[in-house]
Amino acid sequence: MAPLHEPAALRAGGLGMLGVGVGPDGSGSGSGALPMAAPASLGRRLGDADREALAVLLSVDGLGPLTLGRLVDCLGSPAAILEVAAGANGAATLMESSKPADGEWRTMPHKVADAIAAAAGDRARILDEVLRSGVQVVARGDAEYPSRLLEIDIPPPALFVRGSLRSLSVQHVVAVVGTRRPSPAGRRIASRIGAALARAGATVVSGLAIGIDGAAHAACVTEQVPTVAFIGGGHARLFPKAHDRLADAIVDGGGAVASEYAPMVEPSRGTFPQRNRLISGASQAVIVVEAGARSGALVTASWALEQGRDCFLVPGSIDAPTSAGCNGFLRDWHGLAKIVSGIPQLLDDLGLLAEAALPQRGDGRIVVGSTVRLPSARAVLSGRDAAQVAVAEALVHGAVTVDELVAVTRLSVGAVLGALTRLEAARLARPIHGRYEPIGALAAADPAADPAAA
């Protein structure tokens, strides 16, 4: 089954040893299927020279997986490729080395050979960019390389990583993705799911995008549990820039920001679908929280099914554009895609029920009416004045404008605005285009939580 919205460059591939995917510009090398066996030089832990050479080669625009694989097979190692490229007639030698013995695939394009030769001559600058970006190069042969990524068809030969990937080695790793333009309710659901997973001991993976991704990451940071973000470009071209502080918080919290692209590679329409296969591949399951009919989150869901991962989607109103993709995916992939009917039920489906310490019946099945032990808004705001508590509870229950907050809390406009100002200062709420939404610990607060029991 080919994943929905699958890039053509990936449909042309199959099982592969290098899995660079398309070139950094998303155009691919046009080289067809991937080779079946991995070169020994990339299947074992690389020495410093090969690791540095691999970092340089991954910066070459248009160098696809088959071509790189043939070069390694012919020349012996990444370092040998650069040595040849830097020599006399380097580009011509590389083109000759890339020719398949049976003539089934075309020779590497001349411009790619020239680009490799240019990179070999510019090696010091490229490696300096890697160093200045503060990333480490984690190759396929390294113990730190995520083991789940080795199971997918096209694992990248290396990842450029800020922080630590250790949290991907835990038993439960779950991706939470969705639209960049969520509804306030969708953002709150993503925060609650992220917090619940973190509290149950799972690692949350996402893509650092604005919207659902950011809400899930931020919930984990608030819970002080590591989370991992896979980005769709180089670290020196972090996108979106609005999430640079969130990226720093993820790294400082013991998690990681990772990319298969060299630091200076610009994100593009072609790189994000490639990135999505890593989000699903590094996880045991993918959860989609709000997605429009053409949302990139559906690409991640499709990859999840292709890779044999569980796939869950949060359903929504049939009139809500932000739920059209989730609803349609559940209909089209009935029997494979699973519905999220509640957070306790989701944790049960993921095998996290015991870790979440949720109430169960005598037969061991979940009590459907139970709730995850997430705090109430009142518990989050312990010690704050009554106006802040009232406004915060209204935000958690879906009020978003000042008029709505005034109507729900029965406070004066001045009192509501004052409470909002104090909540903003405490990083518990923020304004967005004339509306307000809970953030931080308040975003993960459970609207159904009993204040007395929280």
N, C-alpha and C positions, 0 to 999 in steps of 0.2 A: 504493500500500500504506500503510495507516494504521499508525502505530507501536503496538505493544502497550502497554496501560495508558495510552493517550494521553488527556490530560484532555479532557473534553467541550468546554471553552471553546476548545481548540485545534482540535478536529475541526470546529468551526463556522467556523474561519478558512480562509484560503487564502494565496495570495501576497499580501504586504503591504508597505507602505512604512514604517510606523512600527514595528510589531512590539512594542508595549508588552506584548502578551499580555493576560492577565487583570489585573484591578485588584490592588493590593498584598495584598488579602485572599484572592486566588485565586478570587473569585466571578465575575469577568468583568463586562463591561458589557452583555452580552446583545445586542451590536450585530451579530453575524453575521460575514460574510466581510469580509476586509480590502480596502481600496482597492488598485487595481493600480498607481497611479503615485505617486511620492514628491513631496511639495511641494518646490519649489526651495529654500525657506528651511531645510529639513532635509537637502537633498542637497549643500549646500555648507558650507564652514567657517562656523560661527556666530560672530557678534560676541558681546561680553561680555554685552550686555543679553539677547539671545536664549538664550545658554547658561545664564544665571542663571534666566531664566524657565522654561526646560525643566526645570531642577533642581527648581523649585518645583512645576511641573505633575506631575512624576513622583512627587511625594509625595502626590498626591491619591488617596485610596482609591476604587477603582471606576472610574477613568478608563481606559477601554479604548482599543484601537488605532484602531478606526473612528471613534469620537467625536473623539479627539484629531486624527486626520487631517482630518476634516470641519471642525473648528475652524480648523486651520492653513490649509486651502484657502480658507475663507470670510474669515478675518480677516487672513491674510497671514503671521503669524509667531508664535512662542511669546510674545514680548514683547507683541504686540498683544492676544493672548488675555487676559493678565493685566491689561492696561490697561482692556479692556472690562469684565472681571470686577470690577475695583475701582471702576467708575463707578456711577452711579445705575441701578437696575434691572439690575445686572450679571448676576445669575443668569438673569433672564428673557431678556436679550439673548443669552446663551450658548445657552440652549435653542432659541431661534429660529434661531441660526446653525448649530446642529447638525442641523437638519431636512434630510433628503436631498431633492433636487429631485424625484425620481421617487416618493417616498413608500415606497420598498422597505423601509427600515429605520426602526425607531422612534426617536423623539426621545430625546435624552439624559435620563435620569431627573432629576427635580427635585433629589433629594438630592445627585447628583453635581455639578450646576450650583451648588448652594449650597456644596458643598465646595471647588469651584474659587474661588468668590468669597471664601470664608473664607481660603483659602490666599493669595489676592492681598492680602488685608488683613494677613496674618501673614507676608508675604514676608521681612521682615528676620529674624525668628526662624528661619524655615526655612533661609535661607541661612547664618545663623550656625551652625546645626547641621551643615550641610555643611562649613563652614570648620573647626569644632571637631573634626570627625571625621577631618580630615587627608586628605580625598579630593580628587581632581580629577575634573571632569566631562569625559569624553571622548565627544564627539558623533559621529554617523555621518559627518559631513563632515570630521572631523579625520583627519590622516595617521596618528595613533596608533591609530585604530579598527581592530580586527583585521579584515583583509581577508576571511578565511574566513567570518566572521559575516555579511558582506554577501551570501553565497551562499545563506543559509538563508531559509526562507519568512518568518519573522517576526523579523528582527534588531531588537534594542532600539534606540530612537532615541538612547540615550546609556548609558554605563556610569559608575558611580561607582567610582573606582580609587584604591587605595593602591599605590604603587610604580610599576613600569614594565611596559608591555605589549609592549615591543620584542621580547622573546623569542618572541612569537607570530608574528613575521614570518619566522622561520627556515623552512627547507624542510620539516623533519620536526617535526610537533607531534602528540603522541600522548596520548590520555586513558587514565588507569588508574583504574578505579573498582571498587567492590565493597561487600560487606556491612559494616555497622557492628559486627557481632559475628563476626569471622573466627576461624577456628581458628589456633593458633600456626603451623602450616605455611602457611596462607593468608597470614598477615601476613608471613612470611619471603619467600614467593614475590613478594608485592607489592614488598617492599623490593629484592629482587634484580632484578626487572623494572625498577623505577624507576631503580636504579643503573646497570643495563646501558644503558638508553635515554639516561641522562644522559652516560655515558661515550662513547656513540656520537654525541653532538652533538644529540640531540633535546630538545625542550622537553616536559616532562610537565605535563599539565593534569588537575586533579581538583577535588573539591568540598569539601576541608578537613574532611570528616566524620571521626568516630572510626572506627578500623578500617583498612580497605584504603586509603582515600583518604589518611589521615594517614601511613600507612607509606610510600606512594609519594612524597608530598611530602617527608617527612623524609629519605628516601634521597637525593633531589636536593639538599637542603640540605647533607647530609653530603658529597656529591660537589662542593659549591660550584658548582652549575649552576642557573641560574634555573628556577623552576617557577611556574605560575600556578594560582590557586584561584578558582573561581567559587562564591560563597556564595548561600544561599537566603533572605537577608534583608538588612536594612541594616547598614552597618558599625558603627553605634552599638549594634546588637543582635546582635553576632557570636555565631553558634552553630556549633559548641559552644564555650562559654567555656573549656573545657579546652584548646582549641587556640589561645588568644590568643597564647601565646609562639611557637607554630609559625607563626602568621600574621606576627608580627614578624620571625621568622627568614627567612621567604619574601621579605618586602619588603627586609630588609637584604641578602639575597643577590642582589638584582638582579631578582627576580621581582615578582609582583603578586597582590593580592587584589582581585577585581572583583565588582561586583553591578549588576544592572539596577534595583535598588530604592534609594530614597532612604535616608539613614542611619538614620532612626528607624523604618523599617518592620519590624515583627515578622515573623520567619520563621513559616510556617504549612504545613499539609499541601498547600495550593495552590501555594505559592511554589517548593517543591523540584522538582516535575516541570518547572516552567517553567525553573528554573535548569539542569536536566539537558540541555535542548536547547542551551544555550550551551556546556556542556562538550563535547558531541559536535560542535557546529557549529564551534567554534574549532579542531578537531583534524582531522587526516587519517584517523585511525583511533581506535577505542575498544577497550580491553582490559578485560574483566571478570574479576576474580580473586575467586572465591567470591561466590555470590549465592543466597539462599534463593528459594523458589518465588514469593514476592511482593516481592522486594527492589526498591528504587528503582533499583538499578543496571541492572535489566532495562529500565527506562524509558529510560535513557541508551543502552543497546544498541539499543532500538527506534528511538530518534531517529537513531542512527547509520545504520541501514538506510534510514530515510525520507529522510535528507539525502544519501545516496549515499556515506557514509563506510564504510571497511572496519571490520568488527566481529570481534573475536577473543574467545574465551572459554576459560578454563582449566577443563578437565574435572576431575571428582573422583569419589570413591567413590559408588556408587549408594545407599549407606546413609547418606551424610553430608547432613544438612539444609542445610548451608552450600553444598553443590554442586548441590542440586536444581534451582535456577533456571538455572545454567549448562548442566547436562546437558539439561534440558528445552528450553532455547532452541536448543542445537545440534541437537536432534532436530527441533524444529518449523520451524527455518529452515535446514535442510540445503541447502547450495549457496550460501547467502548468508553465514551466520555461519561463521567459521573456527575451527578448534581450535588451541590453543596446545600443541604437542607438545614444546616445549623452548625455552629462551631463544635459543640460536643460530638455530633454525628461525624463531622469531618475528622476530628481527632481519632474517633473510633475506627473509621475507614483507613486511616493512616497507621494504625497500630500504636497510637500514642495515648490510648485511654488510661492505661495504668500510670504512665508518667505524669498525666495531667491530674491524677487523683480525683476523678469525677465520680459522682454517685452512681452505683450500679444496682441492678435488681439481683435477687437471689440466684437467678440462672446465669449471672455474669453479663447480661446484656445491659446496654446503657439506658438510663432513665431519660426518656426523650425530653422531658420538661426541665432537665437539669441545665446548669450553666457552667461555663468555664470559670475558674476562680480568678477572674479579672476584677480589679478594684472598681468600685463605683466612683462617680465624679466626686461625691462627698468625701470618700476616703482619700482620693488624690489631693483634695483641697483642705485636708485637715489643718486646722489652725487659722484658716482664712475667714474673712468676715462673711456675714450671711448673704450680702449682695453678690459677692463673687461666687459663692456656692450656688445660688439660685440661677445666675446667668450661665455658669458652667454646666449645670444640669440641663438647662434649656438647650445649650449648644449640643450636648451629647445626644439629646433626644430629637435633634433635627432643625431647631430654629436657627436661621442664618442671618437675618437682617435685624437691624435695631428695632424696627417696628414689631417684628415677630417676638423679639426678646422682651420688649415692653409688654406686649399682650400676654405672653406666657408667665412672666415673673410678676406682673402687676407693679413693677417698680417704675419710677419716673425715668424720663429719657436721660436726665443728668446722672441718675444713679446707675443706669445700665452702661452708659458711656464710661463712667468712672470705673466700674467693675471690669469692663473690657480692657481699659488702659492698664489696670493692675494685672490682669491675666496675660496681656501681651508682654508686660515687663517680666513676668515669671516664665515666659516661653510656654504658655499653656493655650494660647489662642493667637490667631493672626487674622488681619483683614485681607480679603482678596476681592478687588473690584466691587467694593461696597457691601460685601458680605463678610461674615466671620465664620471661622471654623476652628475646632479644637485641634491642638497639636501636642506633641510630646506625650507625657503620661495621660493627659486628658483625652487624647485621640483614641487611646486603647481602652478607655473606661467602658464598662459594660452598661448599656442603658437598662438592662433588666436586673442588674445587681441590686441586692437588698442592702441599703446603706447600713442597716443595723448589723448585718452579718459580715460586711466588708472589713 
